[in-house]
């Protein structure tokens, strides 16, 4: 029975971490109209990375509370106290540990507590349901990833000279790592998967190099590795819609940061062609059921960002860093 209690306590730990991640994701989404005006796409991406690292590893992020510069944080507003015991070291909406049948308390936003009776049978059933859905989701992700990879590799490998035509330093570094690229008909979108690039065969020759450069930049920015890490959150926190919303905007900010990096490498004429290419490809499918892949999507938002793109000045970078630091302190909570 002690073994069951340990597993239920672990489940409660990740439920609490998922709720904390959901709160932080909700804050970033609610403040997004202001955040996108001040914080650069690359800086927003790092904000998301910190959130996801914190939500999985627990108390690391809440160490920000050691720097109590702001008079109030989001956790002060929610009035959710930190766990006093158990594996979780952040704000606890749910019991921090399960110690046998009895009455436990759920903390609601605002600090009010609701008693709930837990039994071994109820907790064991919840644990089984949670593990079954997580396993099914992980299996589907892997299955769809394998299917999409087979679809891409059924095409024609791209010649090295065409890959080198992407022309960026990042492309050269990627090629040294023996990265390969394929063109294949019938792909839902051009995408990167596990460090490999798959392009739609229908792409005009003149625009293929622009799309290829964008995909190489995804690899250079380590976006494929980061997205694989994010998939762990989708599997562990599958029941929380705010986590899925946060994942959605994390991917969007990674796309925008990749676009910004690509724009820095292009000439004015190439930038105009890049915007036209995105306009045409913007209707590409969002690969929700293959979260390990980056596809060409969110065309309207990305084209708008490219139209308004300007080279970053040091003042703009500094302003973004200051705003990001303040936002992190606002999201920091009790340890």
VMD Tcl script that draws the C-alpha trace (Angstrom):
set ca {
  {0.00 0.00 0.00}
  {2.91 2.37 0.69}
  {3.94 1.98 -2.97}
  {0.47 3.08 -4.09}
  {0.66 6.14 -1.84}
  {4.00 7.10 -3.39}
  {2.60 6.88 -6.92}
  {-0.48 8.92 -5.97}
  {1.76 11.54 -4.34}
  {3.82 11.75 -7.55}
  {0.57 12.19 -9.49}
  {-0.48 15.04 -7.17}
  {2.97 16.62 -7.60}
  {2.63 16.78 -11.38}
  {-0.97 17.94 -11.13}
  {0.22 20.86 -8.98}
  {3.09 21.62 -11.37}
  {0.70 21.50 -14.30}
  {-1.65 23.97 -12.59}
  {1.29 26.30 -11.86}
  {2.38 26.07 -15.50}
  {-1.19 26.78 -16.58}
  {-1.35 29.92 -14.44}
  {1.95 31.24 -15.83}
  {0.89 30.40 -19.41}
  {-2.43 32.18 -18.86}
  {-0.64 35.31 -17.61}
  {1.68 35.37 -20.64}
  {-1.32 34.90 -22.98}
  {-3.42 37.59 -21.27}
  {-0.53 40.07 -21.39}
  {0.46 39.09 -24.93}
  {-0.95 42.24 -26.67}
  {1.45 44.30 -24.53}
  {4.29 41.77 -24.43}
  {4.63 41.49 -28.23}
  {5.11 45.27 -28.46}
  {7.97 45.37 -25.97}
  {9.69 41.96 -25.84}
  {11.35 40.52 -28.95}
  {10.33 37.09 -30.31}
  {13.62 35.53 -29.20}
  {13.20 36.97 -25.70}
  {9.59 35.74 -25.56}
  {10.79 32.29 -26.56}
  {13.24 32.28 -23.63}
  {10.43 33.32 -21.29}
  {8.48 30.28 -22.42}
  {11.53 28.04 -22.01}
  {11.95 29.17 -18.40}
  {8.28 28.49 -17.75}
  {8.49 24.96 -19.11}
  {11.71 24.13 -17.28}
  {10.17 25.42 -14.05}
  {6.92 23.52 -14.47}
  {8.67 20.18 -14.92}
  {11.48 20.60 -12.39}
  {9.43 22.28 -9.71}
  {11.00 24.76 -7.32}
  {13.81 26.02 -9.58}
  {11.72 28.78 -11.08}
  {10.05 29.84 -7.85}
  {13.50 30.71 -6.54}
  {12.77 34.02 -8.26}
  {10.86 34.88 -5.09}
  {14.26 35.39 -3.42}
  {14.39 38.68 -5.35}
  {11.26 40.37 -4.01}
  {11.55 43.60 -5.98}
  {7.92 43.90 -7.06}
  {5.32 44.66 -4.36}
  {3.07 41.87 -5.64}
  {3.33 38.68 -7.73}
  {0.69 36.65 -9.50}
  {0.75 34.18 -6.59}
  {0.05 36.97 -4.11}
  {-2.99 37.90 -6.19}
  {-4.17 34.29 -6.29}
  {-3.32 33.79 -2.60}
  {-2.18 30.21 -3.17}
  {0.28 29.12 -0.45}
  {3.33 26.96 -1.17}
  {3.34 23.26 -0.33}
  {4.66 22.62 3.17}
  {5.73 19.04 2.48}
  {5.89 16.50 -0.34}
  {7.77 16.56 -3.64}
  {6.22 19.80 -4.92}
  {7.97 23.02 -3.90}
  {5.68 25.62 -5.46}
  {2.16 26.98 -4.94}
  {-0.13 24.03 -4.17}
  {-3.70 23.97 -5.46}
  {-4.02 20.29 -4.59}
  {-2.76 18.27 -1.62}
  {1.03 17.99 -1.80}
  {1.02 14.29 -0.85}
  {-1.37 11.41 -0.27}
  {-1.10 9.69 3.09}
  {-4.13 7.45 3.03}
  {-7.93 7.79 2.98}
  {-9.29 10.94 4.57}
  {-10.31 14.55 4.02}
  {-7.97 16.78 2.03}
  {-8.29 20.39 0.92}
  {-8.24 21.95 -2.54}
  {-7.09 25.59 -2.68}
  {-9.03 27.81 -5.07}
  {-7.85 31.13 -6.52}
  {-8.42 33.65 -3.78}
  {-7.25 31.31 -1.04}
  {-10.52 29.61 -0.10}
  {-10.24 25.88 0.58}
  {-12.68 23.16 -0.37}
  {-12.67 19.86 1.56}
  {-12.73 16.68 -0.50}
  {-12.76 13.05 0.63}
  {-10.13 10.84 -1.01}
  {-10.01 7.07 -0.88}
  {-7.48 4.52 -2.08}
  {-9.91 3.25 -4.72}
  {-10.71 6.71 -6.12}
  {-7.05 7.76 -6.26}
  {-5.97 4.45 -7.82}
  {-8.65 4.84 -10.52}
  {-7.50 8.41 -11.28}
  {-3.90 7.21 -11.47}
  {-4.78 4.46 -13.95}
  {-6.83 6.80 -16.14}
  {-4.04 9.39 -16.12}
  {-1.36 6.85 -17.07}
  {-3.55 5.26 -19.76}
  {-4.27 8.58 -21.50}
  {-0.62 9.70 -21.21}
  {0.57 6.41 -22.72}
  {-2.00 6.60 -25.53}
  {-0.98 10.18 -26.35}
  {2.72 9.32 -26.38}
  {2.04 6.32 -28.64}
  {0.02 8.46 -31.06}
  {2.75 11.12 -31.20}
  {5.43 8.53 -31.99}
  {3.21 6.77 -34.54}
  {2.31 9.99 -36.38}
  {5.93 11.13 -36.26}
  {7.07 7.88 -37.90}
  {4.32 8.17 -40.53}
  {5.28 11.74 -41.41}
  {8.98 10.83 -41.58}
  {8.23 7.95 -43.99}
  {6.13 10.30 -46.12}
  {8.98 12.81 -46.30}
  {11.75 10.28 -46.96}
  {9.76 8.75 -49.78}
  {10.78 11.80 -51.78}
  {14.06 12.79 -53.43}
  {17.13 13.74 -51.33}
  {18.22 17.31 -51.96}
  {21.63 17.75 -53.53}
  {24.29 19.22 -51.27}
  {24.94 22.16 -53.59}
  {21.27 23.14 -53.34}
  {21.43 22.96 -49.55}
  {24.56 25.10 -49.60}
  {22.63 27.61 -51.70}
  {20.76 28.55 -48.54}
  {23.90 30.58 -48.07}
  {23.95 31.26 -44.32}
  {26.56 30.51 -41.70}
  {23.90 28.52 -39.84}
  {23.27 26.41 -42.93}
  {26.97 25.61 -43.19}
  {27.07 24.52 -39.53}
  {24.00 22.34 -40.03}
  {25.51 20.71 -43.11}
  {28.69 19.86 -41.21}
  {26.45 17.87 -38.88}
  {25.38 15.68 -41.83}
  {21.84 17.05 -41.84}
  {19.92 15.91 -44.90}
  {16.94 17.37 -46.72}
  {14.29 15.83 -48.95}
  {11.65 17.09 -51.34}
  {8.47 15.05 -51.48}
  {5.07 15.49 -53.13}
  {1.89 15.58 -51.08}
  {3.39 16.86 -47.82}
  {0.94 18.80 -45.60}
  {3.65 21.45 -45.14}
  {7.40 21.94 -45.33}
  {8.82 21.02 -41.93}
  {11.77 20.02 -39.76}
  {11.64 16.70 -37.94}
  {14.43 15.28 -35.78}
  {17.06 17.50 -37.39}
  {15.98 16.63 -40.94}
  {14.32 19.00 -43.41}
  {11.40 17.93 -45.61}
  {10.26 20.32 -48.35}
  {7.13 20.25 -50.46}
  {8.05 19.25 -53.99}
  {5.52 21.78 -55.27}
  {7.66 24.69 -54.02}
  {8.96 26.86 -56.88}
  {12.72 26.56 -57.28}
  {13.30 30.23 -56.48}
  {11.51 30.01 -53.13}
  {12.91 26.68 -52.05}
  {16.15 28.27 -50.86}
  {14.23 30.74 -48.65}
  {12.17 28.00 -47.02}
  {15.29 25.84 -46.64}
  {17.15 28.68 -44.93}
  {14.23 29.14 -42.51}
  {14.21 25.42 -41.67}
  {18.00 25.38 -41.20}
  {17.61 28.27 -38.75}
  {15.12 26.18 -36.74}
  {17.86 23.58 -36.38}
  {20.54 26.17 -35.60}
  {18.34 27.66 -32.85}
  {17.88 24.16 -31.36}
  {14.12 24.44 -31.81}
  {13.73 20.76 -32.65}
  {15.32 19.73 -29.34}
  {13.25 22.26 -27.41}
  {10.06 21.05 -29.05}
  {10.88 17.47 -28.15}
  {11.21 18.64 -24.52}
  {7.84 20.41 -24.78}
  {6.26 17.14 -25.87}
  {7.06 15.72 -22.42}
  {4.81 18.43 -20.97}
  {1.99 17.57 -23.36}
  {2.18 13.94 -22.27}
  {2.49 14.62 -18.53}
  {0.05 17.55 -18.44}
  {-2.36 16.32 -21.12}
  {-5.47 17.19 -19.11}
  {-4.68 20.94 -18.76}
  {-5.96 23.10 -21.68}
  {-3.82 26.04 -20.51}
  {-0.69 23.93 -21.07}
  {-1.80 23.22 -24.64}
  {-2.49 26.94 -25.14}
  {0.97 27.78 -23.79}
  {2.51 25.18 -26.11}
  {0.67 26.77 -29.03}
  {2.09 30.23 -28.33}
  {5.55 28.87 -27.56}
  {5.65 27.34 -31.04}
  {4.38 30.60 -32.54}
  {7.11 32.63 -30.82}
  {9.75 30.14 -31.96}
  {8.48 30.55 -35.53}
  {8.57 34.34 -35.18}
  {12.10 34.25 -33.73}
  {13.20 32.01 -36.60}
  {11.60 34.43 -39.10}
  {13.41 37.36 -37.46}
  {16.75 35.54 -37.66}
  {16.09 34.70 -41.31}
  {15.19 38.32 -42.11}
  {18.52 39.46 -40.66}
  {20.30 37.28 -43.23}
  {18.36 38.45 -46.31}
  {18.68 41.37 -48.69}
  {15.72 43.80 -49.04}
  {14.53 42.06 -52.22}
  {14.83 38.62 -50.59}
  {12.82 39.89 -47.63}
  {9.97 40.89 -49.92}
  {10.12 37.50 -51.60}
  {10.19 35.81 -48.18}
  {6.99 37.66 -47.18}
  {5.30 36.60 -50.44}
  {6.40 33.01 -49.84}
  {4.90 33.03 -46.34}
  {1.68 34.50 -47.68}
  {1.32 31.57 -50.08}
  {2.41 28.92 -47.57}
  {0.50 30.34 -44.63}
  {-2.42 27.99 -45.22}
  {-0.21 24.98 -44.52}
  {-1.48 22.52 -41.95}
  {-0.59 22.94 -38.30}
  {0.85 19.57 -37.35}
  {-0.98 19.19 -34.02}
  {-0.81 15.42 -34.02}
  {2.93 15.48 -34.78}
  {4.20 17.92 -32.13}
  {7.81 16.95 -32.81}
  {7.59 18.59 -36.25}
  {7.77 22.24 -37.25}
  {5.39 23.06 -40.10}
  {4.75 26.26 -42.05}
  {1.65 27.75 -40.39}
  {0.37 30.91 -38.69}
  {0.95 32.70 -41.97}
  {-1.15 35.81 -41.18}
  {0.65 36.55 -37.90}
  {4.07 35.85 -39.37}
  {3.52 37.97 -42.48}
  {2.31 40.86 -40.29}
  {5.45 40.53 -38.13}
  {7.69 40.48 -41.21}
  {6.01 43.55 -42.70}
  {6.69 45.40 -39.44}
  {10.20 43.96 -39.06}
  {13.09 46.32 -38.36}
  {16.70 45.57 -37.41}
  {17.00 45.39 -33.64}
  {18.83 48.24 -31.93}
  {20.62 47.81 -28.62}
  {18.00 50.06 -27.01}
  {15.22 47.76 -28.24}
  {17.03 44.69 -26.94}
  {17.66 46.32 -23.58}
  {14.04 47.38 -23.22}
  {12.91 43.84 -24.02}
  {15.30 42.33 -21.48}
  {14.11 44.72 -18.76}
  {10.45 43.95 -19.50}
  {11.14 40.20 -19.57}
  {12.93 40.40 -16.21}
  {10.00 42.25 -14.64}
  {7.58 39.71 -16.04}
  {9.65 36.87 -14.60}
  {9.63 38.53 -11.19}
  {5.86 38.95 -11.44}
  {5.48 35.25 -12.22}
  {7.86 34.26 -9.43}
  {6.20 32.79 -6.39}
  {6.72 31.35 -2.93}
  {9.17 28.49 -2.46}
}
mol new
graphics top color blue
foreach p $ca { graphics top sphere $p radius 0.5 }
foreach p [lrange $ca 0 end-1] q [lrange $ca 1 end] { graphics top cylinder $p $q radius 0.2 }
display resetview
